[in-house]
Amino acid sequence: MLMKKQTQNLVSKMNSFGPRNPEDMEMGNQKQMLIMRIFLGVILASIAYSQTPIGNQTNLDDLIKEGLANNPLRQAYHEDIGVAETKISQVGALPDPMLSINLMNIPFENLGFDQEPMSGKQLAVKQGLPFPGKLGLKQRIAEVDVEISKDMYEEASNSLIRNISTNYYNLYLVDETIATIEKNRQLVTELLKVAEQKYAVGKGLQQDVLKAQVELSRMTERIISLKQNRQQIETELNTLLNRPVDQSYGPTGNPQIVKDSLSLTELKALGDVNRPLLTLWQKRIEKSERKIDLAKKNLFPDFAISAAYTQRDVLQSGMGGADFFSTGVSLNLPIYGRSKQKQNVTEKKIENKGLQERYESVQNQVYRDINNSLTALNESLELIDLYRTGIIPQAGQSLQSAMTGYQTDKVDFLTLISSQMTLFNLELEYARLISNYNKQKVDLEFFIGTSLSLK
């Protein structure tokens, strides 16, 4: 990190700031030793924190793979696809045939089948036949429902990746903040020792001791709050990954800054093709168009064919007994089409227009999100470059100047420490910018529906 390099450079140059007058040699040596203790302590704290075993680190790609495999909500969306697929064959099948058993023309007086020539026992079958094309349209509507379910599944998957990644970079920021405060605390602890020593021999001020103690207490309070925040982030990650809620995570790695040069127009084009939310609405419009076609088909009649077998007994008179076979075709008559079927066509057309307008609204919202995310991403990049090449090096030079002033008694000790803490705080802000940049990039990838590395 930039802070570590700045500190190492400052320590390596401290011999050049030694006292020039022999009578000040002892005091200058004490100051040099003090600075050496402070900065060596800070460096050791930084190195100790950064040397966490690699095997204990939390890897973002591994978290994403685990989340995609185990997240129950994502699995529920996957089950919806299976449900939708089972409906295709259902709606494409013919209506169930009707089987009827009839007792026909039985005399009421004796309820016999051998009294009248028209009496008989009938077995009939009737099969409905929708107007040609209706079943195919219903089947296509069901197929579009499957595609919609798949888009919802992909949108849920992308949302899950976004949430896992955002929490990962939040975890990174918390860890970097704690590391920075730990380095500050090491420095202020050394300051407190010096202030107490000076105050004990009557050469220091009590306010220096009190200020150092207050700073340590505030840092301790901040670390406690950050650790609680880390636990909340871990709980959120455990929920997304379907882990036990109290499972802990190791430190994160240092995110990389990878610049992308895509324009807003190119990103919007990627979103049109890859964002599941947009393709989902396109499929809903297609489904609505198929419903219009089906409503038009309802202006034509459906058919039914029937076949019946009638068994007759021989009459007591010795006559009759011949069995009958009969068949027929029936159809419904859409004579109320003007007030019924045509109104249904109009209803479906209005519904389709509403879906197209909603799609346009959703598309505009996606474009807005892409534009805002791209703007924030570019702003973060500029600030990162500014901090890396300007602000942090300048703060390092300011600290070096404070050290020189302290050697010549032109700067008091608290001013020196304040300069060092300013540099630490800038390092913390730099970490926040890196975290924000990566979260903004995750947002942009969610809005366009694909990874920028796969563009």
ChimeraX attribute file (.defattr): number of C-alpha atoms within 10 A of each C-alpha:
attribute: neighborCount
match mode: 1-to-1
recipient: residues
	/A:1	11
	/A:2	16
	/A:3	21
	/A:4	15
	/A:5	11
	/A:6	18
	/A:7	19
	/A:8	14
	/A:9	13
	/A:10	17
	/A:11	17
	/A:12	10
	/A:13	10
	/A:14	16
	/A:15	10
	/A:16	8
	/A:17	16
	/A:18	16
	/A:19	19
	/A:20	11
	/A:21	8
	/A:22	9
	/A:23	9
	/A:24	14
	/A:25	13
	/A:26	11
	/A:27	13
	/A:28	21
	/A:29	14
	/A:30	12
	/A:31	18
	/A:32	21
	/A:33	12
	/A:34	15
	/A:35	21
	/A:36	15
	/A:37	15
	/A:38	21
	/A:39	21
	/A:40	17
	/A:41	17
	/A:42	24
	/A:43	20
	/A:44	13
	/A:45	19
	/A:46	19
	/A:47	12
	/A:48	11
	/A:49	17
	/A:50	14
	/A:51	8
	/A:52	12
	/A:53	9
	/A:54	12
	/A:55	8
	/A:56	11
	/A:57	13
	/A:58	17
	/A:59	16
	/A:60	18
	/A:61	12
	/A:62	9
	/A:63	19
	/A:64	20
	/A:65	12
	/A:66	15
	/A:67	23
	/A:68	19
	/A:69	13
	/A:70	15
	/A:71	18
	/A:72	15
	/A:73	16
	/A:74	22
	/A:75	15
	/A:76	12
	/A:77	20
	/A:78	18
	/A:79	14
	/A:80	17
	/A:81	19
	/A:82	13
	/A:83	14
	/A:84	18
	/A:85	18
	/A:86	13
	/A:87	17
	/A:88	19
	/A:89	13
	/A:90	13
	/A:91	18
	/A:92	16
	/A:93	12
	/A:94	13
	/A:95	12
	/A:96	9
	/A:97	14
	/A:98	11
	/A:99	13
	/A:100	11
	/A:101	13
	/A:102	12
	/A:103	13
	/A:104	15
	/A:105	15
	/A:106	18
	/A:107	14
	/A:108	7
	/A:109	6
	/A:110	9
	/A:111	11
	/A:112	15
	/A:113	23
	/A:114	22
	/A:115	16
	/A:116	19
	/A:117	17
	/A:118	16
	/A:119	22
	/A:120	23
	/A:121	18
	/A:122	18
	/A:123	15
	/A:124	17
	/A:125	15
	/A:126	19
	/A:127	17
	/A:128	18
	/A:129	18
	/A:130	18
	/A:131	15
	/A:132	13
	/A:133	12
	/A:134	21
	/A:135	17
	/A:136	14
	/A:137	20
	/A:138	23
	/A:139	19
	/A:140	19
	/A:141	24
	/A:142	22
	/A:143	19
	/A:144	23
	/A:145	23
	/A:146	22
	/A:147	19
	/A:148	24
	/A:149	22
	/A:150	20
	/A:151	22
	/A:152	21
	/A:153	22
	/A:154	21
	/A:155	22
	/A:156	21
	/A:157	23
	/A:158	24
	/A:159	17
	/A:160	21
	/A:161	23
	/A:162	21
	/A:163	18
	/A:164	25
	/A:165	21
	/A:166	22
	/A:167	20
	/A:168	25
	/A:169	24
	/A:170	20
	/A:171	25
	/A:172	23
	/A:173	24
	/A:174	24
	/A:175	21
	/A:176	24
	/A:177	22
	/A:178	20
	/A:179	19
	/A:180	24
	/A:181	21
	/A:182	19
	/A:183	23
	/A:184	23
	/A:185	22
	/A:186	21
	/A:187	24
	/A:188	24
	/A:189	18
	/A:190	18
	/A:191	24
	/A:192	19
	/A:193	13
	/A:194	17
	/A:195	23
	/A:196	19
	/A:197	14
	/A:198	16
	/A:199	16
	/A:200	12
	/A:201	8
	/A:202	10
	/A:203	11
	/A:204	15
	/A:205	13
	/A:206	15
	/A:207	11
	/A:208	19
	/A:209	19
	/A:210	14
	/A:211	16
	/A:212	23
	/A:213	16
	/A:214	13
	/A:215	16
	/A:216	20
	/A:217	13
	/A:218	13
	/A:219	18
	/A:220	15
	/A:221	11
	/A:222	15
	/A:223	18
	/A:224	13
	/A:225	12
	/A:226	17
	/A:227	14
	/A:228	12
	/A:229	15
	/A:230	21
	/A:231	18
	/A:232	16
	/A:233	21
	/A:234	20
	/A:235	18
	/A:236	17
	/A:237	26
	/A:238	21
	/A:239	17
	/A:240	25
	/A:241	22
	/A:242	16
	/A:243	16
	/A:244	11
	/A:245	16
	/A:246	12
	/A:247	11
	/A:248	14
	/A:249	17
	/A:250	15
	/A:251	21
	/A:252	21
	/A:253	16
	/A:254	14
	/A:255	14
	/A:256	10
	/A:257	12
	/A:258	11
	/A:259	11
	/A:260	12
	/A:261	7
	/A:262	11
	/A:263	11
	/A:264	14
	/A:265	12
	/A:266	12
	/A:267	21
	/A:268	20
	/A:269	14
	/A:270	18
	/A:271	25
	/A:272	19
	/A:273	13
	/A:274	18
	/A:275	24
	/A:276	26
	/A:277	23
	/A:278	22
	/A:279	19
	/A:280	22
	/A:281	20
	/A:282	16
	/A:283	18
	/A:284	21
	/A:285	21
	/A:286	18
	/A:287	21
	/A:288	22
	/A:289	18
	/A:290	19
	/A:291	22
	/A:292	22
	/A:293	17
	/A:294	21
	/A:295	21
	/A:296	17
	/A:297	19
	/A:298	20
	/A:299	20
	/A:300	19
	/A:301	16
	/A:302	18
	/A:303	16
	/A:304	15
	/A:305	15
	/A:306	17
	/A:307	15
	/A:308	18
	/A:309	17
	/A:310	20
	/A:311	17
	/A:312	21
	/A:313	21
	/A:314	15
	/A:315	16
	/A:316	11
	/A:317	9
	/A:318	9
	/A:319	12
	/A:320	15
	/A:321	17
	/A:322	12
	/A:323	13
	/A:324	13
	/A:325	12
	/A:326	10
	/A:327	12
	/A:328	10
	/A:329	12
	/A:330	14
	/A:331	15
	/A:332	10
	/A:333	12
	/A:334	14
	/A:335	12
	/A:336	10
	/A:337	14
	/A:338	11
	/A:339	9
	/A:340	13
	/A:341	19
	/A:342	16
	/A:343	13
	/A:344	20
	/A:345	20
	/A:346	14
	/A:347	13
	/A:348	21
	/A:349	18
	/A:350	14
	/A:351	16
	/A:352	21
	/A:353	14
	/A:354	13
	/A:355	18
	/A:356	18
	/A:357	11
	/A:358	14
	/A:359	20
	/A:360	14
	/A:361	12
	/A:362	15
	/A:363	19
	/A:364	12
	/A:365	13
	/A:366	20
	/A:367	21
	/A:368	14
	/A:369	17
	/A:370	23
	/A:371	19
	/A:372	13
	/A:373	21
	/A:374	20
	/A:375	14
	/A:376	17
	/A:377	22
	/A:378	15
	/A:379	13
	/A:380	20
	/A:381	19
	/A:382	12
	/A:383	18
	/A:384	21
	/A:385	12
	/A:386	14
	/A:387	20
	/A:388	15
	/A:389	11
	/A:390	12
	/A:391	18
	/A:392	22
	/A:393	17
	/A:394	14
	/A:395	20
	/A:396	23
	/A:397	16
	/A:398	17
	/A:399	24
	/A:400	23
	/A:401	15
	/A:402	22
	/A:403	27
	/A:404	19
	/A:405	17
	/A:406	21
	/A:407	23
	/A:408	16
	/A:409	11
	/A:410	11
	/A:411	15
	/A:412	14
	/A:413	19
	/A:414	16
	/A:415	15
	/A:416	21
	/A:417	20
	/A:418	13
	/A:419	20
	/A:420	23
	/A:421	21
	/A:422	18
	/A:423	25
	/A:424	23
	/A:425	18
	/A:426	19
	/A:427	23
	/A:428	21
	/A:429	17
	/A:430	24
	/A:431	23
	/A:432	20
	/A:433	19
	/A:434	23
	/A:435	26
	/A:436	20
	/A:437	26
	/A:438	21
	/A:439	22
	/A:440	21
	/A:441	23
	/A:442	23
	/A:443	24
	/A:444	25
	/A:445	23
	/A:446	25
	/A:447	30
	/A:448	25
	/A:449	23
	/A:450	19
	/A:451	14
	/A:452	19
	/A:453	8
	/A:454	5
	/A:455	10
